[in-house]
């Protein structure tokens, strides 16, 4: 795979974020001279004039579920439609990436997304594909306008995903990208904190805030924790620099839903306590443009507030909210504030809401507390002993409040923040596309194995597992382990070749259920620590009596792969994973 990619002229990365998305690219010859020469696009919000290197992950579809607009344009266009009461037939989606992380049901190709307007449903993979296709086409159009002379076949594409995502979510993103027109052999999946780590590895020391005294943060043998705080998720991994310059993961990736949107949720909860949840929802539907502007203004204040900023934070509140509140016979909002727990912290004057700084800072508490508690627990692990560097990346890491909190909570650690923390993942993903082998080893998050049938042993197998197959006693549901939780896996490491036979003599294909476990040595796949992951399908010989097929899982990369060989002939046979099917 690496050789084929090196032959292409350009590498482009798409960072599909919870709140914001964007793309970057670099030419192969530029990378060889300067790995940091990476181009990014600039986006502008029409109404607020907010300039950003990313655009909101917002999708607007028409009644035929075709793309109308994406990003800032989608927000503004939907607001116009809503103001004119012409939005009913449209589908509006924003911040939908977290569906792949927080969904209570199993992720499949048929997983549905509810739109934010009327709760109408569209297949999730279709919405994701629309977003990826838009970013891909936008970049290709940008290159064409520059006269770069680059064709689609000349590009390696890299798509970023959180490291804490499971295998089905990674496969889902890959298939969405393929539906968006990106060829399978031109696509790589990059893990977000790893990409950011690579970016910082190449940065000159003066662009790493916290690396004072000329001491390199990335010398061989040094260990550092990557805190990738994005919009939705916080991804945490720990790396050790090897003597050949590659990076080794010391503990399995972890994290949670403590990103910047958690602060937005706290702000929304505060408004709901004042005007009521139903009122705020009605305001969002009837005055959509004003609702969007309100949260864009909050976003600006959220990004820039410091602990030593002036005593109050002022937000512009659309007058239409007050008018709607009065129309519903609720009176004045400023009087309602005096009846709440915020009476000493909030004042409403005209179209301005003034929030005392301590109360505004409190909006960050839930997000900050979650990640601080997790990092404290992680740093106590023997696996990461000696880690005294924290590398903060991701858009939320640009928050001065979060930076201050991390420094206060971890005084013995050197906290390092790159100048472009919000672009570290995106630019690092481009570097990863050029040099995927830089991450040399990763830790397995689970024990992986196959559900299989073995010869029944009455001395050790429970009778409940007895199964008769063509007159023979078999033990069903056996967990046939391929790799253990916590195991260090080198890139493209072929693990534990295992042989499998068809259960019935006339089979030409065998479907093997794949399971994961949170313990090291499970016996059966129906133990409480085990979860169904998907299926492995292997073609087997149509002719001959020896139908033994050996399969090997290939770990260490960002995605799980498999290879299978017919034992009697030594020929490679077709084998593939499917993690997006329902339960067996």
C-alpha positions as CSV (number, residue, x, y, z in Angstrom):
1,X,0.0,0.0,0.0
2,X,2.7,2.5,1.0
3,X,4.6,2.1,-2.3
4,X,1.5,2.7,-4.4
5,X,0.8,5.9,-2.4
6,X,4.3,7.2,-2.8
7,X,3.8,7.2,-6.6
8,X,1.0,9.8,-6.3
9,X,1.7,13.5,-6.7
10,X,-0.4,14.8,-3.8
11,X,-1.7,13.9,-0.3
12,X,-5.0,15.5,0.9
13,X,-6.6,15.1,4.3
14,X,-10.2,15.6,5.3
15,X,-10.8,16.3,9.0
16,X,-14.5,15.5,9.5
17,X,-15.1,17.0,12.9
18,X,-18.1,17.1,15.2
19,X,-18.4,20.9,15.0
20,X,-16.1,21.9,12.2
21,X,-14.5,20.3,9.2
22,X,-11.9,21.2,6.7
23,X,-9.2,19.9,4.4
24,X,-5.5,20.4,3.8
25,X,-3.1,19.1,1.1
26,X,0.5,19.1,0.1
27,X,2.5,18.0,-3.0
28,X,5.0,15.1,-2.7
29,X,7.9,17.3,-3.8
30,X,7.0,20.0,-1.3
31,X,6.8,17.4,1.5
32,X,10.2,16.1,0.7
33,X,11.7,19.6,1.1
34,X,9.5,20.8,4.0
35,X,6.9,18.5,5.6
36,X,5.2,21.5,7.1
37,X,4.4,23.1,3.8
38,X,0.7,22.2,3.9
39,X,-2.1,24.3,2.4
40,X,-5.4,24.9,4.1
41,X,-8.6,26.5,3.0
42,X,-10.1,29.6,4.6
43,X,-13.9,29.8,5.2
44,X,-16.1,32.8,6.1
45,X,-19.4,33.0,7.9
46,X,-21.6,35.3,5.9
47,X,-23.7,37.0,8.6
48,X,-21.2,37.2,11.4
49,X,-18.0,37.7,9.4
50,X,-16.3,34.9,11.4
51,X,-13.2,33.8,9.6
52,X,-12.1,30.2,10.2
53,X,-9.7,27.6,8.8
54,X,-12.6,25.1,9.1
55,X,-16.3,25.3,8.3
56,X,-19.2,24.0,10.4
57,X,-20.1,20.3,9.9
58,X,-23.6,21.2,8.8
59,X,-25.5,19.6,5.9
60,X,-28.6,20.9,4.1
61,X,-30.5,18.5,1.8
62,X,-33.5,19.0,-0.4
63,X,-36.7,16.9,-0.5
64,X,-34.9,14.4,-2.7
65,X,-32.1,14.1,-0.1
66,X,-29.6,15.8,-2.5
67,X,-27.1,18.3,-1.2
68,X,-28.1,22.0,-1.2
69,X,-25.3,23.4,0.9
70,X,-22.6,22.6,3.4
71,X,-20.9,24.5,6.3
72,X,-21.6,28.2,6.9
73,X,-23.5,28.3,3.6
74,X,-25.9,25.6,4.9
75,X,-26.5,27.4,8.1
76,X,-27.3,30.7,6.4
77,X,-29.4,29.1,3.6
78,X,-31.5,27.1,6.1
79,X,-32.0,30.2,8.2
80,X,-33.4,32.0,5.2
81,X,-35.7,29.1,4.4
82,X,-36.9,29.0,7.9
83,X,-37.6,32.7,8.0
84,X,-39.7,32.4,4.8
85,X,-41.4,29.2,6.2
86,X,-40.1,27.2,3.3
87,X,-37.9,24.8,5.2
88,X,-40.4,22.0,5.9
89,X,-39.3,19.8,2.9
90,X,-35.6,20.2,3.6
91,X,-33.3,18.1,5.8
92,X,-30.9,20.0,8.2
93,X,-28.1,18.2,10.0
94,X,-25.4,19.6,12.3
95,X,-23.0,18.1,14.8
96,X,-24.0,14.6,13.7
97,X,-20.6,12.9,13.9
98,X,-21.2,12.0,17.5
99,X,-23.9,9.6,16.4
100,X,-21.1,7.1,15.6
101,X,-19.7,7.4,19.1
102,X,-22.8,7.8,21.3
103,X,-25.4,5.6,19.5
104,X,-27.0,3.2,21.9
105,X,-27.9,0.8,19.1
106,X,-25.5,-1.1,16.9
107,X,-24.0,0.9,14.0
108,X,-25.0,-0.5,10.6
109,X,-25.3,0.7,7.0
110,X,-29.0,1.3,7.8
111,X,-28.4,3.5,10.8
112,X,-30.6,6.5,10.5
113,X,-30.1,10.2,11.4
114,X,-32.9,12.5,12.5
115,X,-32.7,16.0,11.0
116,X,-32.9,19.0,13.3
117,X,-36.0,20.6,11.8
118,X,-38.8,18.1,11.9
119,X,-37.1,14.9,12.9
120,X,-37.3,13.4,9.4
121,X,-34.9,10.5,8.9
122,X,-32.1,9.9,6.3
123,X,-29.6,7.1,6.3
124,X,-26.5,8.2,8.2
125,X,-24.1,6.9,5.6
126,X,-25.8,9.1,3.0
127,X,-25.4,12.3,5.1
128,X,-21.7,11.5,5.9
129,X,-21.1,10.8,2.2
130,X,-22.6,14.1,1.1
131,X,-20.3,16.0,3.6
132,X,-17.2,14.1,2.5
133,X,-18.1,14.6,-1.2
134,X,-18.5,18.3,-0.7
135,X,-15.1,18.7,0.9
136,X,-13.5,16.6,-1.7
137,X,-15.0,18.5,-4.6
138,X,-14.3,21.8,-3.0
139,X,-10.6,21.0,-2.8
140,X,-10.5,19.7,-6.4
141,X,-12.2,22.9,-7.6
142,X,-9.7,25.0,-5.6
143,X,-6.8,23.1,-7.3
144,X,-8.4,23.6,-10.7
145,X,-8.8,27.3,-10.1
146,X,-5.1,27.5,-9.2
147,X,-4.2,25.7,-12.4
148,X,-2.4,22.9,-10.4
149,X,-3.0,20.3,-13.1
150,X,-3.9,17.6,-10.6
151,X,-6.4,14.9,-11.4
152,X,-8.3,12.8,-8.9
153,X,-6.2,9.7,-9.6
154,X,-3.0,11.7,-8.5
155,X,-4.2,12.1,-4.9
156,X,-3.8,10.0,-1.8
157,X,-6.7,10.8,0.5
158,X,-6.6,10.6,4.3
159,X,-9.7,10.7,6.5
160,X,-9.3,11.4,10.2
161,X,-11.3,9.5,12.9
162,X,-11.0,9.6,16.7
163,X,-8.7,7.0,18.2
164,X,-11.4,5.9,20.6
165,X,-13.7,4.9,17.9
166,X,-14.5,1.2,17.4
167,X,-13.8,-0.8,14.2
168,X,-17.4,-0.5,12.9
169,X,-17.2,3.3,13.0
170,X,-13.9,3.3,11.1
171,X,-15.4,1.0,8.4
172,X,-18.5,3.3,8.3
173,X,-16.4,6.3,7.5
174,X,-14.4,4.4,4.9
175,X,-17.6,3.3,3.1
176,X,-19.0,6.8,3.3
177,X,-15.8,8.1,1.7
178,X,-16.1,5.5,-1.0
179,X,-19.7,6.4,-1.6
180,X,-18.5,10.0,-1.9
181,X,-16.2,9.0,-4.8
182,X,-12.9,8.3,-3.2
183,X,-11.4,5.1,-4.4
184,X,-10.6,2.4,-1.8
185,X,-7.0,2.1,-2.8
186,X,-6.5,5.8,-2.6
187,X,-7.9,6.1,1.0
188,X,-6.2,5.9,4.4
189,X,-7.7,6.2,7.8
190,X,-5.7,8.3,10.3
191,X,-6.3,8.4,14.0
192,X,-6.7,12.0,15.2
193,X,-4.3,12.2,18.1
194,X,-1.6,10.3,16.2
195,X,-1.9,12.8,13.3
196,X,-1.5,15.7,15.7
197,X,1.5,14.0,17.3
198,X,3.2,13.8,13.9
199,X,2.5,17.4,13.1
200,X,4.1,18.5,16.4
201,X,7.1,16.2,15.8
202,X,8.1,18.3,12.8
203,X,7.4,21.7,14.3
204,X,10.4,23.9,15.2
205,X,10.8,24.4,18.9
206,X,9.7,28.1,18.8
207,X,6.3,27.1,17.6
208,X,5.7,24.8,20.5
209,X,4.5,26.9,23.4
210,X,5.8,25.3,26.6
211,X,9.0,24.0,25.1
212,X,11.2,26.6,26.6
213,X,15.0,26.4,27.1
214,X,15.6,24.8,23.7
215,X,14.9,21.3,25.0
216,X,13.3,19.2,22.3
217,X,10.0,17.7,23.3
218,X,10.4,14.7,21.0
219,X,13.9,13.3,21.7
220,X,14.3,9.5,21.5
221,X,13.1,7.9,24.7
222,X,10.8,10.8,25.7
223,X,7.2,10.1,26.5
224,X,4.3,12.4,26.1
225,X,0.5,12.3,26.5
226,X,-1.5,13.7,23.5
227,X,-4.7,15.5,24.7
228,X,-6.7,16.0,21.5
229,X,-9.6,18.1,22.6
230,X,-12.0,18.6,19.7
231,X,-15.6,19.7,19.4
232,X,-17.2,16.5,20.4
233,X,-14.7,14.0,21.7
234,X,-11.5,14.2,23.7
235,X,-9.0,11.7,22.4
236,X,-6.1,10.7,24.6
237,X,-3.1,8.6,23.8
238,X,0.5,8.3,25.1
239,X,3.5,8.0,22.8
240,X,7.2,7.2,23.2
241,X,9.7,8.4,20.7
242,X,11.9,5.5,19.3
243,X,15.6,5.9,18.4
244,X,14.7,5.6,14.7
245,X,12.3,8.5,15.0
246,X,9.1,6.5,14.9
247,X,6.5,6.6,17.6
248,X,5.2,3.8,19.8
249,X,1.9,3.8,21.6
250,X,2.3,3.0,25.4
251,X,-1.3,2.5,26.3
252,X,-4.5,2.0,24.4
253,X,-6.3,5.1,23.2
254,X,-9.0,6.4,25.6
255,X,-11.2,9.5,26.1
256,X,-14.8,10.6,26.2
257,X,-17.4,13.2,25.2
258,X,-15.8,16.2,26.9
259,X,-15.2,18.4,23.8
260,X,-16.1,22.0,23.2
261,X,-19.8,21.1,22.5
262,X,-20.1,20.2,26.2
263,X,-19.6,23.9,26.9
264,X,-22.3,24.8,24.4
265,X,-24.6,22.3,26.1
266,X,-24.0,24.0,29.5
267,X,-24.8,27.4,27.9
268,X,-28.0,26.1,26.4
269,X,-29.0,24.5,29.7
270,X,-28.6,27.9,31.3
271,X,-30.8,29.6,28.7
272,X,-33.4,26.9,29.1
273,X,-33.5,27.4,32.9
274,X,-34.3,31.1,32.2
275,X,-36.7,31.0,29.3
276,X,-37.7,27.3,29.3
277,X,-36.7,24.5,27.0
278,X,-39.8,24.7,24.9
279,X,-39.4,28.4,24.4
280,X,-35.8,28.0,23.2
281,X,-36.8,25.2,20.9
282,X,-39.6,27.4,19.4
283,X,-37.1,30.3,19.0
284,X,-34.7,28.0,17.1
285,X,-37.5,27.0,14.7
286,X,-39.2,30.3,14.2
287,X,-36.2,32.6,14.2
288,X,-33.5,30.3,13.0
289,X,-31.1,33.0,11.7
290,X,-31.1,34.8,15.1
291,X,-30.6,31.5,16.9
292,X,-27.6,30.6,14.7
293,X,-26.1,34.1,15.3
294,X,-26.6,33.8,19.0
295,X,-24.5,30.6,19.2
296,X,-21.9,32.0,16.7
297,X,-21.5,35.0,19.1
298,X,-21.2,32.5,22.0
299,X,-18.6,30.5,20.0
300,X,-16.5,33.6,19.6
301,X,-16.6,34.5,23.3
302,X,-16.0,30.8,24.2
303,X,-12.8,30.7,22.1
304,X,-11.3,33.9,23.6
305,X,-12.4,34.2,27.2
306,X,-9.5,34.1,29.7
307,X,-9.5,33.8,33.4
308,X,-8.1,37.3,33.7
309,X,-10.5,38.8,31.2
310,X,-12.8,41.7,32.3
311,X,-15.4,41.1,35.0
312,X,-18.3,40.4,32.7
313,X,-18.8,38.6,29.4
314,X,-21.3,40.3,27.1
315,X,-23.4,38.4,24.6
316,X,-25.8,39.9,22.0
317,X,-29.2,38.3,22.5
318,X,-31.6,38.7,19.5
319,X,-34.5,41.0,20.4
320,X,-36.8,38.4,18.7
321,X,-36.2,36.1,21.7
322,X,-37.6,38.7,24.1
323,X,-40.5,39.5,21.7
324,X,-41.4,35.8,21.5
325,X,-41.2,35.4,25.3
326,X,-43.6,38.4,25.7
327,X,-45.9,37.1,23.0
328,X,-46.4,33.9,25.0
329,X,-47.4,35.9,28.0
330,X,-44.2,35.2,30.0
331,X,-43.4,38.9,30.7
332,X,-39.8,40.2,30.6
333,X,-36.8,38.0,30.6
334,X,-34.8,40.2,32.8
335,X,-37.5,39.8,35.5
336,X,-37.5,36.1,35.1
337,X,-33.7,36.1,35.6
338,X,-34.2,37.6,39.1
339,X,-36.3,34.5,40.0
340,X,-33.5,32.0,39.1
341,X,-30.2,31.0,40.7
342,X,-28.5,33.3,38.2
343,X,-30.0,36.5,39.7
344,X,-26.6,37.6,41.0
345,X,-24.6,36.6,38.0
346,X,-26.7,37.7,34.9
347,X,-28.1,41.0,33.8
348,X,-30.2,41.6,30.7
349,X,-30.1,45.1,29.2
350,X,-31.7,45.7,25.9
351,X,-30.3,43.1,23.5
352,X,-27.3,42.3,25.7
353,X,-26.9,39.5,28.2
354,X,-24.0,40.3,30.7
355,X,-22.6,37.2,32.5
356,X,-20.3,37.5,35.5
357,X,-17.0,35.9,34.6
358,X,-17.1,33.2,37.3
359,X,-20.5,32.0,36.0
360,X,-19.2,32.0,32.4
361,X,-16.2,30.0,33.4
362,X,-18.5,27.5,35.2
363,X,-19.9,26.6,31.8
364,X,-16.5,24.9,31.1
365,X,-16.6,22.8,34.3
366,X,-18.3,19.6,33.0
367,X,-16.0,19.4,30.0
368,X,-12.8,20.2,31.9
369,X,-13.6,18.0,34.9
370,X,-14.2,15.0,32.7
371,X,-10.8,15.2,30.9
372,X,-8.8,16.2,34.0
373,X,-10.1,13.2,36.0
374,X,-9.4,10.9,33.1
375,X,-5.8,12.2,32.6
376,X,-5.1,11.9,36.3
377,X,-6.1,8.3,36.3
378,X,-4.2,7.5,33.1
379,X,-0.9,9.0,34.4
380,X,-1.1,6.7,37.4
381,X,-0.9,3.7,35.2
382,X,2.4,1.7,35.3
383,X,2.4,1.5,31.5
384,X,2.9,5.3,31.1
385,X,5.2,5.8,34.1
386,X,7.7,8.6,33.4
387,X,5.4,10.6,31.1
388,X,5.8,14.2,32.1
389,X,4.8,16.0,28.8
390,X,1.2,16.8,27.9
391,X,0.7,17.9,24.2
392,X,-2.5,19.8,23.8
393,X,-4.0,19.8,20.3
394,X,-7.5,20.2,18.8
395,X,-9.7,23.2,18.5
396,X,-10.9,23.2,22.1
397,X,-7.2,23.2,23.2
398,X,-6.9,26.7,21.9
399,X,-9.2,27.8,24.8
400,X,-7.1,29.8,27.3
401,X,-9.4,28.6,30.1
402,X,-8.7,24.9,29.3
403,X,-5.0,25.5,28.9
404,X,-4.9,27.2,32.4
405,X,-6.9,24.4,34.0
406,X,-4.5,21.7,32.6
407,X,-1.4,23.6,33.7
408,X,-2.9,24.0,37.2
409,X,-4.0,20.4,37.6
410,X,-0.6,19.0,36.3
411,X,2.1,21.3,37.7
412,X,4.8,18.6,37.4
413,X,4.1,18.1,33.7
414,X,5.4,20.3,30.8
415,X,2.3,21.4,28.9
416,X,3.1,21.9,25.2
417,X,0.7,23.7,22.9
418,X,1.5,24.2,19.1
419,X,0.6,27.6,17.6
420,X,-1.9,25.9,15.3
421,X,-3.5,23.6,17.8
422,X,-6.8,23.5,15.9
423,X,-5.1,22.5,12.7
424,X,-2.6,20.0,14.2
425,X,-4.8,17.0,13.4
426,X,-5.5,18.1,9.8
427,X,-2.0,19.0,8.9
428,X,-0.7,16.0,10.7
429,X,-3.0,13.8,8.7
430,X,-1.3,15.0,5.5
431,X,2.1,14.1,7.0
432,X,0.7,10.7,8.0
433,X,-0.5,10.2,4.4
434,X,3.1,10.8,3.2
435,X,4.7,8.7,5.9
436,X,2.2,6.2,7.4
437,X,4.9,4.0,8.9
438,X,5.9,6.8,11.4
439,X,3.5,5.3,14.0
440,X,5.4,2.0,14.4
441,X,3.4,0.3,17.1
442,X,0.0,0.5,18.8
443,X,-1.6,-1.1,21.8
444,X,-4.6,-3.4,21.2
445,X,-7.7,-2.0,22.9
446,X,-9.4,-5.4,23.2
447,X,-8.8,-9.1,23.0
448,X,-9.9,-10.2,19.5
449,X,-11.1,-13.7,18.5
450,X,-13.4,-15.9,16.4
451,X,-16.4,-17.7,17.6
452,X,-15.8,-21.3,16.5
453,X,-16.7,-24.9,17.1
454,X,-14.1,-27.3,18.5
455,X,-14.2,-31.0,19.4
456,X,-16.3,-31.4,22.5
457,X,-14.4,-32.4,25.7
458,X,-16.8,-33.8,28.3
459,X,-14.1,-33.3,31.0
460,X,-13.9,-29.5,30.6
461,X,-16.8,-28.2,28.4
462,X,-20.2,-27.5,29.9
463,X,-23.0,-29.6,28.5
464,X,-24.9,-26.5,27.5
465,X,-22.2,-26.0,24.8
466,X,-22.7,-29.4,23.2
467,X,-23.7,-29.3,19.5
468,X,-24.0,-32.3,17.1
469,X,-22.7,-31.7,13.6
470,X,-22.9,-34.5,11.0
471,X,-22.9,-37.0,13.9
472,X,-19.9,-35.5,15.7
473,X,-19.9,-33.8,19.1
474,X,-18.8,-30.1,18.9
475,X,-18.3,-27.4,21.5
476,X,-20.0,-24.2,20.3
477,X,-19.3,-20.6,21.1
478,X,-15.6,-21.1,21.8
479,X,-13.6,-17.8,21.8
480,X,-10.6,-18.6,19.6
481,X,-8.2,-15.8,20.5
482,X,-6.1,-14.0,17.9
483,X,-4.7,-11.1,20.0
484,X,-4.8,-10.0,23.6
485,X,-6.0,-6.7,25.1
486,X,-3.0,-4.5,25.9
487,X,-0.7,-6.3,23.5
488,X,1.9,-4.2,21.6
489,X,1.3,-4.6,17.9
490,X,3.8,-3.4,15.3
491,X,2.5,-1.9,12.1
492,X,1.1,-4.5,9.7
493,X,2.0,-7.2,12.3
494,X,0.5,-10.6,11.2
495,X,-0.9,-12.3,14.3
496,X,-1.5,-15.9,15.2
497,X,-2.3,-17.9,12.0
498,X,-5.3,-20.0,12.8
499,X,-6.9,-22.8,10.7
500,X,-10.6,-23.1,10.1
501,X,-12.8,-25.7,8.3
502,X,-16.3,-25.4,7.0
503,X,-18.9,-26.8,9.4
504,X,-20.6,-28.7,6.6
505,X,-18.9,-30.6,3.8
506,X,-20.7,-28.8,1.0
507,X,-19.8,-25.2,2.0
508,X,-17.8,-23.0,-0.4
509,X,-17.6,-20.0,1.9
510,X,-17.3,-19.8,5.7
511,X,-18.6,-16.9,7.7
512,X,-16.8,-16.5,11.1
513,X,-18.3,-14.3,13.8
514,X,-15.6,-11.9,15.2
515,X,-15.8,-11.0,18.9
516,X,-13.9,-8.6,21.2
517,X,-13.4,-8.9,25.0
518,X,-12.3,-6.7,27.7
519,X,-10.5,-9.5,29.5
520,X,-7.3,-11.3,28.4
521,X,-8.4,-14.9,28.1
522,X,-12.2,-15.4,27.6
523,X,-13.4,-19.0,27.1
524,X,-16.7,-18.4,25.3
525,X,-18.1,-15.6,23.2
526,X,-21.3,-15.2,25.3
527,X,-19.4,-14.3,28.5
528,X,-20.5,-10.8,29.8
529,X,-17.1,-9.2,28.9
530,X,-17.5,-10.2,25.2
531,X,-19.1,-8.2,22.4
532,X,-20.0,-9.2,18.9
533,X,-17.9,-7.1,16.4
534,X,-18.8,-8.4,13.0
535,X,-18.1,-11.3,10.7
536,X,-15.1,-12.6,8.7
537,X,-16.0,-14.1,5.4
538,X,-13.5,-16.5,3.8
539,X,-13.8,-18.3,0.5
540,X,-12.9,-22.0,0.6
541,X,-12.0,-24.5,-2.1
542,X,-14.9,-25.8,-4.2
543,X,-13.1,-29.0,-5.0
544,X,-10.9,-31.5,-3.0
545,X,-11.4,-33.0,0.4
546,X,-8.9,-30.8,2.2
547,X,-10.8,-27.5,2.8
548,X,-8.6,-26.2,5.6
549,X,-8.1,-22.4,5.3
550,X,-5.7,-20.5,7.6
551,X,-6.5,-16.9,8.4
552,X,-4.3,-14.3,10.1
553,X,-5.4,-11.0,11.5
554,X,-3.2,-8.1,10.6
555,X,-3.0,-5.5,13.4
556,X,-0.9,-2.5,14.2
557,X,-2.4,-0.2,11.5
558,X,-5.3,2.1,11.9
559,X,-7.7,-0.5,10.6
560,X,-8.0,-4.3,11.2
561,X,-7.1,-6.4,8.1
562,X,-7.0,-10.1,7.3
563,X,-5.2,-12.5,5.0
564,X,-6.3,-16.1,4.3
565,X,-4.5,-19.0,2.6
566,X,-5.8,-22.4,1.3
567,X,-3.5,-24.8,3.2
568,X,-3.5,-27.6,0.6
569,X,-2.4,-25.3,-2.3
570,X,-0.8,-22.3,-0.6
571,X,-3.0,-20.0,-2.6
572,X,-4.3,-16.7,-1.2
573,X,-8.1,-16.7,-1.0
574,X,-10.6,-13.9,-0.6
575,X,-11.3,-12.8,3.0
576,X,-12.8,-9.7,4.4
577,X,-14.3,-8.2,7.5
578,X,-17.8,-6.7,7.8
579,X,-18.4,-4.8,11.0
580,X,-21.6,-3.1,9.9
581,X,-24.0,-6.0,9.8
582,X,-26.5,-6.7,12.5
583,X,-26.0,-9.2,15.4
584,X,-25.6,-12.9,14.2
